[in-house]
Amino acid sequence: MGASVHASGQTYQTGNITKQGRKEMRAALVQSAWMAVSHHPQWKEQFEWLAIRIGKKKAIVAIARKLLVIVWHVLILAGSRSACGSGEGCPDDPGRGTKQIDSDTTWSLTP
């Protein structure tokens, strides 16, 4: 579920979302996106806006990719948190453990 890339020399163009990768993972992400759209008002609003513009099938794939990006950020943040658990070599950052995903959503790994 990544964007296709066409690069040559100094030319860099991104394209549509590709179908490369595991089918099972893609299916699970799309099912998760449908659940998010049906149960969360923010995802429902984004889906409805996208569905008007690009159609329902492409809109749900776009929502699935957004969910995948959030999962990736959470996993990366969890990895950096475990690496900084001892405090050695880590900046003394009071916001460590939280990440601003977009203007409306902040994810936190701290209880």
N, C-alpha and C positions, 0 to 999 in steps of 0.2 A: 504494500500500500504506500509506496513511495512515489514521488514525482519523477517522471522520466527526465533525463538530462541530456542535452545535446551540446557538447563542448568541443571546440576545435580552435586551437590557438588562443586568441583573445576573445572569441565569441562564446558566450555562455547563455543557453536558453533552457528554461524548464518547461516541461509539458504537462500532460494530464497524469493522473494517478495510474500507475501500471497495475497489472494483475500478477506480477511476479511475487514469489513467496509462497508460503504454505496456505493451502486452501482452507484447512481447518482453522487456522488463526484468523484468516480473513472472515470466515463465516462467524466465528465467535465474536469478533469485533463488531460486525454488522448487527448481530443479535443484541449485543450490549448497547449499541447505538439506538436500536429500536426501544429497548427498555428505558434508556436515558430520556429519549424523546417522549415516551408515554408517561414518565413519572416525575420529570424535573422541568419546571417552567422555563428555565434559561435555555436548555437544550431544545425544548419544544418551539420556543420563539425562533431560535436560529434555524431549526429545521424548516419551519413554515416559510421563513424568509427565503431560504435557499431553494425550497421546493417550487416556489413561484418562479424563481429565476432559471433554474436548471433542471427541474423535474425531481420527483420523489426518489427515484433510484439513485441518481447521482448525489442528491442531497444527503441521503442516509450514509453513503460512502464517505462523503465529506465530514459528516459528524463522527463516523467511526475513526477517521484519521485524526480528528481533533482529540478524541478520547485516547488514541494511541500516543499522541504527543504528550498528553498529560501523564499517562502511565510512564512514559520514558523519563519525563522530568522528575517524577516521584522516585523512580528507581535510581536515577543519577544522584538525586539529593540524598537518598538513603545511603548510597555508596560513599558519598563525600562525608556524610555524617558519621558513618562507622569509621572512616579513615581519620576523622578529626576527633574521635571519641576520647583519646587520651589528652587532647589539647596541645600536643607537640606539633609545631609547625603550622598551626591553624590560626588564622586571624581572630582576634577577640571581637567577634561580631555578634551584637545582641540579636540580630535578625536571623542568625544561622538556624537552619531547620525550617524556615518558611520560604516560600517562593511565590512570586507574583506571576501567575500564568497569563492572565489577561486583565483588562481593566476591572472586571467584576469578580474574579475568582482568585483567592489566595489559598494555597494548600500548605498545610503544616504537618510535619511529622512528629512534633512534640506533643505529648498528651495534655 
